[in-house]
Amino acid sequence: LGSAYPPLCSTALRATLWGSALLGTLYSAPPFRLKRFPLLASICIMTVRGALINWGFFTHASITACAGLGATAIADQQWRCIGPVAFFTLFGTVIALIKDVPDVAGDRLYGVRSFSVRCGQRQVFK
């Protein structure tokens, strides 16, 4: 919607949407398919869910809400996003570790050496 109707879009929103789309594509689409590599998959998930989305949407909302107050007022608000970024980065870590547990058979079949394939389903849940 932001790119379709520029008055509703900020640079922060545009960067968030394009960054999420880019990392999602690198995560899923050949030839990259970063989901095959547990560390890179985890970094992608934590980056998008933790930092990119939270900081990007928060910055967009700050820019929109504080538009008349100037750049200093917007910059002063950025520290308020540290808590959600930390929480959702941790949450993204948990998602990255357990996301492949239900699909171990499919991952083995297609040669994806996910954390669940390498360590086993039971071990991941411990």
C-alpha positions in Angstrom: 0.0 0.0 0.0 2.8 2.4 0.8 4.4 2.2 -2.6 1.0 2.2 -4.3 0.0 5.4 -2.5 3.2 7.5 -1.7 1.6 10.0 0.7 1.1 7.1 3.2 4.6 5.9 2.8 7.9 7.0 4.5 11.4 5.9 3.6 11.4 3.8 6.8 8.2 1.9 5.7 9.6 1.4 2.2 12.9 0.1 3.5 11.1 -2.2 5.9 8.8 -3.7 3.2 11.6 -4.1 0.6 14.1 -5.4 3.2 11.6 -8.0 4.4 10.8 -9.0 0.8 14.5 -9.3 -0.1 15.4 -11.4 3.0 12.2 -13.5 2.5 13.2 -14.2 -1.1 16.8 -15.1 -0.2 15.5 -17.4 2.6 13.1 -19.3 0.3 13.9 -19.0 -3.4 16.5 -20.9 -5.4 19.3 -20.5 -5.9 19.9 -19.0 -2.5 17.4 -20.9 -0.3 19.1 -19.8 3.0 16.7 -22.0 4.9 19.0 -24.9 4.0 21.7 -23.5 6.3 20.6 -23.3 10.0 22.7 -20.3 11.0 21.8 -18.2 7.9 18.2 -19.2 8.3 18.2 -18.1 11.9 19.9 -14.8 11.1 17.3 -14.1 8.4 14.4 -14.9 10.8 15.8 -12.9 13.7 16.7 -9.9 11.4 13.3 -9.7 9.9 11.1 -10.5 12.9 13.3 -8.8 15.5 15.0 -5.7 14.1 13.8 -4.9 10.7 10.0 -5.0 11.2 10.0 -3.4 14.7 12.5 -0.6 14.0 11.1 0.0 10.5 7.4 0.2 11.5 8.3 2.1 14.7 10.3 4.7 12.7 7.5 5.0 10.1 5.0 5.6 12.9 7.3 8.1 14.6 7.9 10.0 11.3 4.1 10.0 10.6 3.0 11.0 14.1 5.9 13.5 14.7 6.0 15.0 11.2 5.6 18.6 12.4 8.1 18.3 15.3 11.2 17.8 13.3 14.0 15.2 13.0 15.2 15.7 16.6 11.8 14.7 18.1 11.8 11.6 15.9 15.4 10.7 16.8 14.6 11.1 20.5 11.9 8.4 20.2 14.1 5.6 18.7 15.3 4.3 22.1 11.7 3.3 22.9 11.9 0.5 20.3 14.8 -1.3 22.0 12.6 -3.4 24.2 10.4 -4.8 21.4 13.4 -5.4 19.2 15.1 -7.4 21.9 12.0 -9.4 22.7 11.1 -10.2 19.1 14.7 -11.0 18.3 14.6 -13.6 21.1 11.2 -14.8 19.9 12.7 -15.1 16.4 15.5 -17.2 17.8 13.0 -19.6 19.3 11.1 -19.7 16.0 14.3 -20.4 14.1 15.1 -23.3 16.3 11.8 -25.1 16.3 10.3 -24.1 12.9 11.5 -27.2 11.1 10.5 -29.8 13.7 7.3 -30.8 12.0 9.0 -31.1 8.6 12.0 -33.3 9.4 11.0 -35.9 6.8 10.6 -33.4 4.0 13.9 -31.7 4.9 15.7 -35.0 4.9 14.1 -36.0 1.5 15.2 -32.7 -0.1 18.7 -32.6 1.5 17.9 -29.6 3.8 20.2 -30.0 6.8 18.1 -28.0 9.2 18.8 -27.9 12.9 16.0 -30.4 13.5 17.5 -32.8 11.0 21.0 -32.6 12.5 20.0 -32.8 16.1 16.7 -34.7 16.0 13.2 -33.5 17.0 13.4 -34.5 20.6 16.7 -32.8 21.2 15.4 -29.5 19.7 12.5 -29.5 22.1 14.7 -30.0 25.2 
